[in-house]
Amino acid sequence: MIIHQLGILARWQAIEAGLNVRVIDTQLQRGRWQALYRGVYATFTGQPSRQAVLWAAVLRAGPGSALGYHTAAELDALADRPSDPIHVIVTNSRRVSVAPGEYGDALPPIAIHYRTRLHEAIHPVRRPPRTRIEETTIDLTQLAPSLEEAMSWLTRACSKRLTTSSRLRVAMAARPKMRWRAELTDALRDVASGIHSALEWRYVRKVETPHGLPAGKRQARSQTGNRTRYLDNHYREFGVVVELDGRVAHPAEARWRDIHRDNASAAAGMTTLRYNWADIANHPCRVAAEIAAVLRGRGWTAPIRACCPTCTAPFS
């Protein structure tokens, strides 16, 4: 048990196993073990690893608990950085109170969440116990302050190949209540078509579709010599590529990489247009007009549409 838990042991586990808890007290008194959260101990000295701390947090919450939300996302590479606090989910038939004074400043706080049918949401084999990636992703959409951020969790999970849009749809259908259900269901259809980010989703929903532009191929594979590239939006029939850059900063290395990609596209007879987040978010009509002009020069003959009464694209 202790080996599989990276040397972390809870007092309740010792009692369940029929062990004499005085052994724990003796080891603590002699300095061979150390207390982490209340009733949870490291059977070693020295600084515990991040994984050991996560084990301690979930054991502090008691039997049947699991890591969830940003902490489960951290473990499964859905999130890019460690979560603080540590998010732990327990069944709503129990109540767990973790007081800030029961652990030292070296340990992160624990945030307790409650859920019905928790056992169905927990991954059957991954350790420390955590929610399944589909449950984690949907949980995070429900914590998101905006629909756009909620949608970004869906695209991130699928673009990292941690799950699929069909599995997320099944998990969403099993929930009786969900914020933005219709919108997120629509977003999953876009994700299934190859959209990999919230910016790409905004491009399709704010620029391409409402202005009547042809549908581009998402993440289209392009082979140049021995190098394989993936194009954000490829209008293959017209030899036009639209690349989207969601980075706030654009370091020199990334800028030169983009230039090399554009040069390779030009060598293959393709025209590349490149837009950032501000372009798509603040000037979707202008972007649509620019793309339409380039497509017309390559043979597109359909009229551009007005996305709303105040749209400037047809007249720009």
FENVENHU-V774926 format. One line per field, one symbol per residue. burial: I if it has 24 or more other ideal C-beta (glycine too) atoms within 12 Angstrom, else O. A space follows every 10 residues. Layout:
burial: ???
This chain:
burial: OIOOIIIIII IOIIOOOOOO OOOIOOIOOO OOIIIIIIII IIIOOOOIOO IIIIIIIIII IIOIIIIIII IIIIIIOIIO OOIOIIIIII IOOOOIOIOO OOIOOOIIII IIIOIOOIOO IIIOOOOIII IIIIIIIIII IIOIOOIIOI IIIIIIIIIO OIIOIOIIIO IIOOIOOOOI OOOIIIIIII IIIIIIIIII IIIIIIIIIO IIIIIIIIII OIOOOOOOIO IIIIIOOIII IIIIIIOOOO OOOOOOOIOO IIOIIOOIOI IIIIIIIOII OOOIIIIIII IIOIIOOOOO OOOIOOIOOO IOIOOO
